[in-house]
């Protein structure tokens, strides 16, 4: 009786104290939010957890440790309701080479993980929680299944993740994502489907116990490597404020791991991982129920891999699934093996049916994942078929602090033009106007004479870039075409005004045009689109948008006396009606822009139902494509001009057109404020690897992924192992990147391209052709064998940005676009994976 009285008294005192504590913390949070929050139109858009929410997170640990589970669950519910769209740091900083990345996840994801951790620590708490919530969860899940809407299914899964229907709810979300072809979104749902742990990733402790074995660095990499390029996180080095469950959700996805490990360690890794999951098996779940849910997750993960364009990742995923099937046995093993066979067939049918034709959406780098594939050959055996003049823009006015000339460009001839070919027409964004040319003849379309633009902004060349004030950056002209609709950013190229503010009433100076190509460039009804209203005060569109479903999604920047704030916004792609805007994804300043007008051209990337944004302000973000909600963020170490040793290269600061490149399970990042190139897991944002800072500082183009290599360009051409981050080879290989060293010779001029198994790399006078996929014997050479050298100067041409399409090879130089007709060839046959013996 006395114990019951004391417990009751303690509970009343705790509740009273909690009430007053919440009042005080709310006042403190309001003060902190006023000082630090980014407020636009009366609404705070900061994505980070407020002081009040952080205090609630600390209170949960106190209540849990004292056994007050009901109060802890009530605080968790309040945290869930108040944390819509907010993120918090999760896990320790992850390190690779000299790069350090801190991952952030939605607080609602944190609530799910912390709840499950409480269940593991106190099994009675799990039973109490389910008795309290299961009835409501079952009813809500039934209603969501009847409505069959992804947003509603996702809402139910998030709210009831820790109940007995949590696995079913998340698997339903995954199925709806798979129906839409959203592989990344499906993986993110599946990773929450098992209460025992993430079926898509393995923890740092499991990796440590299995003794991960990485292949030896190549000959080239040994001379420049500084520390391990593979990401590491000490499982014992964890912040005391982080839940213990973080050790069960960190590290790398299985396909990435599988391709790093030796065959003898793969089996050991899976065995250790399954043992770890068994140790955390949720209370009340039988071994058969666990095996059933694990098999359901594994089959969907294989299906997700079959939706992507990476054959290597698919094979690794299937191999991993086969290993799990051997351990599970019974009906679960049969289900996994049958799904593996079906997924292989799906992949082959999709490759044969889709990759032999052009994608429906065309954008910078060939596709919206910035990893376009081109099957045509590049041959320059004759005089150009046609040429057309474009305005020459000098880079001499750029106040970039990295030293001249610009990487991959000539001092007096910038390369801002990135044409797109669509339905036999070449579209070029001159930034003052948009022109269309006939692909075969080079004549203007739709009126060859007089040569009229498809769209004319009415701004003359002299007024396009306002003089009389320092400028940082160079204008860029990119385009997006979807379903015969063309979109581009137009207007003044300045996105961050130093000496004047945008007109809050009239909206942004820059704007987005939407043109109907079928109607010879007629403006769509909701365009031109200026950013205006309370959501977009003092904002400018930063680059060409991408098309996601019925939405047009673009990067947006605000600039004030403090610095820059970058976020993402979406509009209806026909009517221009506002759909959503994200929270502020990054803020800060760019070196050299404090007293200069900033010219920036930020591009988004899209893959698997998600938007990836390299903010160039210390953060990479993954957003939901339909709502703009943050799925994860990765904050990396920025490089100040004062942080490096004297003589270190700063030429990475010319990366003004390096959106994320997404391939399979990895998103590759080359920020403008960090010398490293690094890779993140698409589903979680975990760090996979990073290059040493001096290995790729003069890289400004992520050209694409080909088999085992990430191919990069700039002053030099680099091949980087896409799984480990080790530099495989470079051309030329005789120079280093320090500021006191000579520039490479020959030096790249323009953006190269991957086509027909080769990488084509332009210099001022020649076009070099190398193999895109490096063999083992190539790694022993100073650089890969040159397949072909083609003189451009003797054909009255020069280096520039390359485009391969529809029987023509185009070079967009500083003052003209040049076209070379390609020899007629037979249709390239894509061989299905069965013929390689992959299918048993």
N, C-alpha and C positions, 0 to 999 in steps of 0.2 A: 504493500500500500504506500509506504513511504517513497519507494522508488518511482511509483507511478505519479505521485504528487510532484516529486522533484523534476521528473521528465516534463510534466505538464507545465510547471512553473518556468522551466528553462525554455520551453517552446514559446510561451507567452512573452517572456523577456526578449527572446531572439526576434520574434515578429515585431515587437515594439521598437527595438533597436534598429531593425532593418527598415522600418517605416521612416524613422527620423533620418537614418543614414541616406535613404533615397532622396529625401527632400534636399539635404545638404549637397549631395553629389550632383543633383540636377542643377542646382544653382552654380556649382563649380563648373559643370560641363557647359552651361550656357555662356559663362564668362570665357572659357577656353575656346569655344566655338566662335564667339564673337571676335576673338583675337586672331585665330588661326584659320577659320573656315573661309572658303571661297564662296562669296554670296553674289548671286546674280538675280535681279528682279525679285528680291526678297526671299530667295530660296538658296539654301546652302548646298553646294554640290561636292563638298569634300567627301572622299570615299573612305576615310579612315575612321576607325572606331573612336567615339568621343570618350572623354574622361569618365562620364557616367557609365558607359557600357563596359569600359575596362574595369571599373570598380565592381560592377556586377559579376564580371568574369572571376575576379578574385573572391568575391563573396560565395560563389558556387563551390569553390574548393574548401572554404571554411565550413560551410553547411554540410558538405559531403563528408568531410573528415570527422565531424561531430555526430554523424548518423542522422541528421535532419533531412531526410530524403525528400519529404513532401515539400518543404520550403525550398530545397535546392531545385526541384523540378519546376516550382512556380517561378523562380528566378530565371531558369533556363527558358521557360515559355515567354517571359517578358523580354528576355534578351532576343529571342527569335522574332518577336513582333516588332521590336524597336530597331532591329538591325537590317532593315530592308535595303539591300544594295551596298552595305558597308563591308569592309574587309579588315583583316587583322593579320599580323605576322604569325607564321606557323612554322615551327621547327627551327633548328639552328641555321645559321648562315651556311651555304654550300660553297665549296671552294674547288677550283680547278685552275692549274697554273697559277697566275696572279689574280685571276678574276674571282670576285666574291658576290654571290647572289643571295638575296633574302626573299623567300617566297611569301606571298600573302594569299589568303583564301577568304571566301565570304564567311561572315560571322555565323550565318546559318549552317554552313558546313562545319564550322568549329563546334556549334551546339550539338550537331549530330555525333561528332567524334567524341566530345566530352561526355555525352550521355552514355554512349556505349562503353566508355572507359569506366564510368561509375558502375555499370552493370558487371564489368569484369572484376572490379575491386569489391563490390558488395552484391552478390547474386540476389539477395532479398530485395534490393532496390529495383532490379530488373523486373521481378515478378510484380512488385507494387506498381511500377510504372505501367506495365501492360494491363494490369487489372483496372487501372485508372483510365487508360486511353484506348484500349483495343476496340471497344464498342463503337466509339466515334470514328476510329480509323477505318474499320470495316465498312461502315455506312458511307463514309466519304469516298473510299476507294471504289465502292460499287457504283456510286453516282458518276465518278470520273470515267469509269470504263464505259458507261452508257453514253456519256457525252462524246467520248473519243476525241478530245481536244488535248493537244500537247501541253498547252499552258496550264490547263486545269490538272492534268495528270502530274505535271512537274510540281505544282503547288502542293498537291496531296502527298507526293513522295517526300518532299522536303519537310513538311510539318509532321508527318507520322513516320519518319525514317527509322526510329528506334522501337516502333511497335512490332507486333507479330506479322503485320502485312507490309513492313518496310521493304523487304526483298521483292515481293510481288509488285509493289508500286513502282520501284525503280526499274525493274525489268520491263514493266509496261512502258515506261518513258523511253527506255532503250529501243523497244520494238517500234514505237512511233517515230523515233529518230531514224532508225534503219529504213523504215518505209519511205522516208524523205531523202535517203542517201546521205545522211549526216553522220559520218563515221566518228568524228571527234566528239560530238555531242553524245552519241551512243556510248562511247567509252567512258565519258564522265559520269553518265548515269549508272553504268555497270559497276564502276569502281565503288559505288555506294550500296550495291545490292547485297553484299555479304556483311552481316554484322561482325563476323570474325576478323575481317581485314579486307584490304584492297586486292581483288583478284587480278588486277592489271599491273600491279607493281610489287616489288619486293623490298623489304626494309633493309636499312643499313646493317643491322645486326645479323640478318640472315646472310647477306653478302659477305660479311666479315667471317662468319662461321664456315661458309662454303669455300672461302679462299679464292675470291675472284681472280682469274688469270687473264691478263691483257697481253695482246700480241706485242712483240718487241718493236720499238720505234724504228722507222726506216732510216736509211743512211743519211738522208737530207735532214730529217728531224733531229737526229742526235746532235747536230752541230748547233742547234738553236734552242732546244728544249730547256725550259727552266721549271722544273717540277713536273709532276704528273698532269697531263692534260685532261685525264678522266676526273669527273666530279667525285668528291668524297664528302662524307659527313660522318663524324665520329658519333656512334650511337650513344656513347656515354657523355658527350659534350652537348648537353641540352639545357636550355634555359629552365630555371625552376618554375617559371610561370607557364611553361608549355605543358599540355596534357601528355601523359605517358603514351597515349595512343598515337602520338606523332611518329613514334618509332615503327608503327605498323602501317604507315601510309606514305612514307617518304621513299626516296631513291628513284630508280628508273623502271620504265615499262619493260615487259618481258622481251619483245622482239629486239630491243636495243641491247639488253643484257645477253640474250642468246647468241648474238653475232659477235660478242666480245669473248665469250667463254670458250675454253677448250672442250672438246666432246666429253672427256671424262668428268668434267666438273658440272656439266649441265644436269645430269641425273641427280648428283649430290645436291645441287641448288634447289631443284624441285622438291626433293625429299625433305630438306630442311625447312622449306617454305610451308609445305603441307603440315609438317609437325608443329610449326609455329601457329598456323591457323587452328589446328586441333586443340592446342593449349588454350586458345582464346574462344573456343566454341561457345556460342551463346547459351545461356542457361535455358534448359528445357528442350533444346534441340537435339534430336537423335543423330547418330552418325549417318543414317540413311537420308535424313532431311538435309544435312550438311552436304552430302555427296550430290543430292539432287540439285540443290541451289548452285553448287560449284559448277556442275556440268552445264546448267542453264547459262551461267555467266561465261564460261569458256566458249560455248558454241556461238554466242552473240559476239564475243571478241573476235573470233575467227571471221564471222560475217562482216564485222567492221573493217578488218584488214582487207577483205576481198573487195570492198568498195573503193579502196584507195589505189593509187597508181604505182605503188612500190612492190614489185614482185619479191624482192629480198625479204621485206618485212612480212609478207604473206607466208612465204615458205617457213620463216622462223617461227611465226605464230602457230602454224599447223604442226610443226615439229614439237613445239612446246605443248600443244594440246594433246598430241599423241603420247607424250611422256606422262602427262597427267592421267590420261585414259588407262595406261598400264597400271597405275597405282589404284585408281578407283575401281576398275573392273565392273562386271555386271552390266545392267541396263545403261548406267551412266556412261560407261566406256563405249557401248554401241552407239549411243546418241552422239557422242563427240566424234567418233570416226565417220559416221554417216554424214554428219555436218561438214567435216573436213573435205570429203569427196565432193559434196554439193557446192561448197564455197569455191573450190578449184574450178569447177565448171562455170560458175557464175563469172569468175574473174576472166576466164578465157573468152566467154561470150561477150563480155563487156569490152575487152580489148579489141576483139575482132570487129565489133559493131560500132564502137565509138572512136577509138584512136586512129582509125583509118580515115576519119573525116575531121574537119576543123571544129574546134569548140564553138558553141553558140555564143559565148561571151568572150570578147577579145579585149585585152588590156595590156598595160605595160608588162614586159617580159613574157608575153604570149598568153598569159592566163592570170586569173585573179589569185591563184596561190603563188604567183611570181615564179613558176617553175614550168613554163610552157615547153611542149615537145614538138619538134619539127623533124619530119622524115625526109624532106627534099635534100638533094645534094647541092653543093655549092661549087660551081665551075665558072671561072672567068677566062674564057678562051678568045673573046672577041672584043670589039669596041663597044662602049655602052649603047644600049638600045635607045635610051632617052635620058635627058637631064632636065631638072627644073630648079630655078633659083629660089633660095630662101634667104631671109634677112640674116646677115652676119651680126652676131652679138659678141662683143668683147668681154673677156673676164678681167680686164685690167682694173675695173672699178671695184672689184671685190676686195673687201678689207679682211679677208680670212687671215688668221695669224699663223697659218701652217707653212707659209713660204711658197713662192711661185716656182714654176708654173703649176696650175691646177693638175691634180692627178688625172691621167687619162685624157687630157685636153691640151691644146696649144694655148699659149699666152694670149694671142690676139684672135682666137677663134674658138669660142665655147661650142659645145655640142648639145644644144638644148632640145633637139627635135627627135621624137620617137614616133614615127608614123605607124599606122595600122592599115592592113589590107583587108578589105571586106567586099565580097561579091564583085571582084574585078575592079575595085576602086582603091586608090591609095589616099588615105586621109591624113593630113598634116596639120597640126596645131601650131600656127605661127605665133600664137599668143596674142597678137593683135587681130588675127582673123583665122578662120579655118578654111583650108582649101581641099578640094577633092580632085584627084587626077585619075585618068584612065590608066589602068595598070599596063596595058599593052603598048599604048602610044605616048603616054605622058601628057596628053592634052587635058586642059582643064574641063571639069565636069560640074554642073550640067551644061554650061555654055562655054564651048571652046573659045569663042571669040564674040565679044570681048571676054578676057580672062577675069571672071568675077568670082569672088570667094563664096563658099557655101554659107559662111557667116562672117560679117564684118562688124567689129566693135566700134569702128569710127574713130579710133585713136591712131594718130600718126606715129611714125617711128621715133621722132624726137621727144614726144611727150609720154611715150610708153614707160620709160624708166626716168622718173623725175631726178634731175641733177641738183647740185648745190648742197647735198647732204651726204655724209658717208653711208655706204651700203655694204651689207654683208650677205653674200649669196649671189646666185646667178639664176635668171628665169629658166623654167623648164616647161616644155610643151608635151603633155601626155594626153591620151584619149582613152575612153571606154566605149565599146559598141556592143549592144545587146538587142537582139530582135529588131534590127534595122533602126534602132534609136542610138544616136551618138550623144555622148556627154563629155564636157570639158570645163575646166576652170578658165575663166576669162577675166579681163579687167587688169588693173595695175598689179604687177607681180609682188608688190610689197605686202607682206602679211603681218608685220609688226612695225607700226609706225613709231619712230622715236621722237619726232618733232610735232606730231599732231595726232588727235584721236579720231577714231571713226565716228560718224554721225549716228548717235544712238537712235534717232528717229527715222532717218532714211535707210539705215542698215549698212551693211558692209560695202566697201568699195569694190572688192572682188566679187564675182558671182559665177553661178553655174548655168551653162546653156544646155538645153536638151533639144536636139534636132531630129526630125523625122526624115530619114534618108529616102524612104519610099516616095516622099513628097518633095524631093529635091531640096531638103534642108529646111523645111518649114518648122518654125519654133513650136514646141509642144505647149499646150495651154497653160501649164503652171510655170513657165520659164520666160525670161531669165530669172533665176532664183537668187535673191539677195538674202543674207542672214539679217533678220530684224526681229523686233519684239523683245519682251522681257527675258526670254531664254537666251538671247544672243547679243546682249549689249557689248559693244566694242569688240566684236568677234569678226574673224575673216576665215573664209574657206581656204585650206592650205594646199589642196591639190585636187587632182581629178578623182571623182567618186567611183565607187564600185557598185554593181547591181546585185542585190540579194533578194530574190523573189520579186515582189512588187515595190521594194524599197530601194532608194538611192542612198548609200551610206558614204559619209565623207569625214575627213579629219578637219577639225576646227581649232583655231588658236585665239586666245585673248591675250592682249598685252596691256599692261598698265605700268605705273612707275616702279612697281616691285619686280616684275618680270613677266614670264610667259606662263600661260596655263593651256594645256592641250587636252582635248576630249573628242568625242565622236558624236555625230548627229545623223539622223535618218529622215528622209522625206519620201513621199510618194513619187515614183519615178515618172508618172504621167502628169499628175495634177500639181506636183510640188508641195502638197500639203505636209505640214510638219507631223512626224510620227513619234520620234523619241530623241532624247539626247542622253549620253552617258554622264556619269559623274566625272569630275576632274581626274584624269589619269596620270598626269605628271605636271610639275611646275618647277620653275627655276629660270635660269638665264643661260644663254649661249655665249661662249667665249668670244669677245670682240663685238657683241651686239649691243652692249650697254649704251653706246653713243652713236648707234648707226641704225638705219632702217634695215629691217630684217627681210630678206627674200628667201622663203622656204617653200618646199613642195613636198609635203608629207603624203605618203600613199599608204593605204590599208591593204591587208591581205586577207583572203577568205578561203576557208577549207573546212569541210566536214560540219557545216552548220555553225561555225564560229568565225569571228573576226579577230585578227591578230594585228597589233599596232606597236610598231617600234617608235616610241615617242621621241627618241633622241634627247630625252631629258631624264635619263637615269631609270627608265622603267619600260618593260615589255608587258603588254596587257592582252588578255584573251577575253572576248566579250561574246555574249549571246547574240546571234545574228538577228533575232526577231525583237529583242527588247533593249539591248545595250547593257544588260546586267553583267557585272564583272564576274568571270568564272575563276580567274586567278590573275595575279600580278607577280612579276619578278623584278625586284629592284636590284640593279647591278651597280658596281663601283664606277663612278664617273671619274674622268681624268682631267684634272686642272692643268693649266699651262705651267703651274709652279710645282706640280707633283713629280715630274720626271727629272732624270739626270740631265745635265747639260749635254747637248748633242743628240738627245733622243728625238725620234721622228714624231711630228704632229700631223702628218699628211692624212691621217684618218679623218681629220676635220673637214675634208672635202666630200664626205659621204652624205650628200644632200638628196640622194635618190636611191636609198637602200631600204626598201620595205622588207619585212620579214619574208623569208622563203620557206614554204611549208612543203614537206615531202614525207609521206608515211607518218611515222610517229614522232618526227622531229621538226621543230621550227628553228630555222637558222637565223641568227641576228648579227648585224654589223652596224652598231650604233655610231653616230657622229661624235659622240662624247666619250668613246672608249676605244683604245687601239686594238683590243681583242675582237676576234670573231668567236661567238659561242653558240651552243646549241641547247635548246630546252625541250622537255617532253611536252608534246602538244596537249595532252589531257590534263596534266597537273602543273606544268611550269617548272618542274624540277630541273636543275642544271645537269646536263649530260656531259659536256666537255667545253673546254675553252682553249684557244691557241695562246701561246706566249705573246706578250705585248708587241715584240719586235718581229714576229713571224709574218704578220699580215697587216701592218700599219698602212701600207700603201695600196690596200685593196678597197675599191669603192663600188664594185659590182659583184653581186651574187648571181652568177650566170645560170646555174641550175645544178641538179643532182643527176648524175649518170652512173647507174649501177653502184659502185662502191665509193665514188668520189663526189665531193662538193667542189665544183669548178668556180673559181673566183678570178676577177680581172681588175686591172687598174694600171699602174705603171708597169706591173709585171703580171704574169699569168700563174696562178697557184692551183694545185690539186691538193685537197684536204680529205683525209679519210672521213667519210660521213658518219661513221659510228664512233670512232675514237678521237677525232680531232687532230690527229697527227698529220703534219705536213708531209705529203707523199713526194711532191716534186714541185719545181718552179722554173719559169723561163722569163728572162735570163737568170742564171743562178750564180753569177759572179759578183753581184753587188749586194750591199746591205742597205737597210732603210734609214740609217741615221741622218740627221739634218746636215751633218758635215760631210757626208759621202756624196759621190756623184750619182746622178740619176741613171737608171738602167739604160742599156743600149743593146738592142732596140727598145724603145719605150712605147707602151700601148697608147693609142689615140682612138678612143671610142669604145663602145660597149660591144663585146664579142657575142657569140651565139653558139649554142649546141645544136647540131643538126646531123642526122645520118651517122651517129656514132662518133662524130668528130667535134672538136671545139675549134672555131674559126675566130682568130684574134687579129684585129687590125692594128697596124702601126701607121706612121705618117706616110710611108711609101710602099709598104708591102702588106699582104695578107698571109698570115701563118696558119697552117692547119696541123693540128695535133690530134692524137687519139684522145677521146673523152674518158675512156676506161683504161686505167693503167694496169699492166700486167706486172708480175713479180720481177721480170728482167728489166722493166723500165725503171724500177726503183733503184737500181744499181748505177744508173747513168746520171750525168749532171742534169740533164733534162730529158723529157720523153722524145722519141724520134719525131722529126718533122716530116709529116706526110707530104706536104706540098708548100711551096712558097710562090705566091702570085704577086707580080709587080703591079701596083696601082698607078704609079706616076706615069708609066709609059702608056697607060690607057686613059690619060687625062682624068684621073680620079685621085682620091686621097682618103685617109682614114676617117672613120665616122662610126655611127651606130648602125649595126647590121640588122637586116630583116630578111628572112627566107620564107617565101610563100608562093603558091599558085604558079610555079614554073618561072619565077623571077627572083633575083637576088638584088636587094636594095642596100645602098649605103647613104645614110643621112649625115652629110658632112656639115661643116660650119656655114657654108654659103650655098649649098645645092644638094638636091636629092638625085642620086644616080641609080639607074636601073640596068641590070644585065639579064638578058634572057638566058634561061637554063636549057640544056639539052633535054629533049623529050625522052622519058624513060618509062619502063613498065611500072605498073602499080607495085609498090613495096608490099610484100606479103609478111604479115605478122604471124609468127609461129606460136601456136598455143603451148602452154606449159607442159601438156601431156607428151609432146614430142621430145621434150628434154628428159623424159624419164622421171619427172617429179611425181606424177600420179602413179601409184602402185597398181 
